[in-house]
């Protein structure tokens, strides 16, 4: 028997232990301040300079780029290092999987990355730190230095389509995997949420690790409600042990 391919769909819940709040949980950002959703909605952002200024201030004050990977991110890295084939499909934009040491080429960022800025006109990209330094220097709505276009984070805002190439790769991985773990995701945002159903339809063992119920719980082989920071490392360590027992080349 070959090595099992493990696909991990990670949502905001995997990063809360790193100090990054989730969005739709009981204390989530959208529940606390529904107006905040406008700051990451493309139509509002592009059409209202004040929304852009507020959005840039939010990014500067939130300091998400200072967050560090937690035990759950490190557990994913350890699973990869054990020799088990792993692909991470993440709804997060924080880059913490890569910071934890997971190979960047094995991480599919469905919603882009907050670690870079993007020009909406000429598509120039650069480090988000550069844009935030311009804010600190007094610019409240920095424009592209190449063409003067509106800058935004290199994330997929509400109202924007996912990158079809990234989504296509995510679907291919989901169909090919033997184990699909959805961790810290409400599984309410399509099309990412639908990957759980695709995995089940293609015979994968579906495991959901999330504090709150999800629409796919009834299709899961296992649902884990324990804290992610302890549950995911234990689960992935067990998968590594099982893979090593079945294939001595693993581990």
Secondary structure, DSSP 8 states (H G I E B T S, - for coil): -----EEEEE-GGGGGGGT---SSSTT-HHHH-GGGGGGGBHHHHHH-HHHHHHHHHHHHHH-GGG----HHHHHHHHHHHTT--EEEEES--S-HHHHTT--GGGEEETTEEEEEEEETTT--EEEHHHHHHHHHTT-SS-B-TTT--BEEEEE--BTS---HHHHHHHHHHHHH-SEEEEES--S-STTTTHHHHHHHHTT-EEEEE-SS--TTGGG-SEEE-S-HHHHHHHHHHHHHHHHHHH-TT--
